[in-house]
């Protein structure tokens, strides 16, 4: 099929690569404008733009797609059979949704209607879910409210971080998209309306990473995994910020927030509402990420 692809981060790259590998004609790639890095000294392309340039596909980067009449004219001229949207980062106006013959197909990183919104993968981990997946859907004017096409369900590993799950789902999403387009071409694609009840996955904030030791060990471990790699979990010990990259549930007990151990033999263990957590990988202020026992071999936290 003749496809216009819209996407920005690395999550979208496997889907674009799969469209090319499957033999579809990717007419153009639409992605977010280039960003500056290191105080504006260097322009950085989005991962999707890098992929498009590698395959010599024309790239469009509208600042605000809703207001860009020049790109609307180009879009009309291309007359795609379908537009594929994967983590593009802008809301499409209805005229863009309605123009392609088969509409706009979105790849979303959750089992809809659960976790509509910007951060479905992270929230599924933060909330301690055991199962998640990918849904393809026909886009409409709402936020992730369109009719569902195909779903692929996967289990979330007990120690899997949001970053690891994000990478895994990017390839599962590409495979689900491939099967979706085959079904659409054959006229066999299902179309299921979403139920009225849904959950929402808002954007993450830096404040979200602050650990509340009054929560259970499982809840805190889930938070640590869910905000890894960004914004990262952290706590304060002796007035200094300590980032926590990895933790495991301990069988020790104490008062919430109490440091039960802090030495290179027993590790760093802090009490929670129902037990304790051993912090395995930490990052003290102005230092690199390291094994907690290694850090405690030559340093004291308290």
C-alpha positions, 0 to 999 in steps of 0.5 A: 500500500501507499503509506504516509508514516508519522512517528518520532521516537525510537519506539516507532522505528521498528514499525517504519522498518517493518513497513519497508521490509514488507514492501509497502511504498512509504511515500513520506515520513512526518516527524517532530522538528529537530531539537537542539542539544548542548545549549543549542550548539547542535541540531539532533534529528529524531530517530524516525528521521534518521531511519527515513534518511537512511532509506531515502524517504522524504521527510516533513517536519511541521511545527504544528500540523494543525496549522501547516497549510503547505503540508496539508497540500502535500498530504493531499497530493500524496493521496495515501491509501493509509496513514500509520501513526506511531508515537508521533507527538502531535494531535492530527486534525480530522481532515488528516484522519479522513483523507486516506482510503483506509484511514489512519492506523495507530500503534499504541503501547497498551491493551486498550481501553487501558492506559490511553494517553502519553505513557502507557508502558511506564504506567503499566509497570508503575501499577505493578501489572503482570500483563500488557501489550500493543493495540492497533486501532483506527484513529478518530478525533479523540485521544486513543479512543478509536475502534480497535483492530488487533491486540498482542498480549505479553507478560511483564517480567518481575524485574523488567523496567519500563525501558526494557518493556518499551524496547520489547513492545516496539518490535511487537508493535511492528509485528502487530502493525504488519498483520493489521495492514495485511488484514486491511488489504484483504478486507478482513480487519476486525473493528471493535468499539472501545468500551466506555470504561477506560484508564488513562496514562498521563505524562510522567513528571520528575516528581513522580520518581520520589519514593514514598517509604510508607508504601508497600515493598511491591509498590515501591519496586514497581515505581523504581522499575516504571520510572527507569530510565526516566525520570528515575526513582530517588530518595533522600538520605542525610539530606542528600539525593540518592537515585535508585536504579534497581531494588529487590524485596527483602524479608527484613522489617522495620519502621517505614523509611528506617535504614536497616542496613548500610554496609558492604556486607549486608547492603543498603536495606530500607524499611517499607510499609510491609517489609523492606527493600534492598537497594541494589544499584544506586547513584549518589549525588554527583557520582556514577551509577554503581552497585550499592555494596561497592559504593558502601565499601568505601563510603558511608551514607549515614 
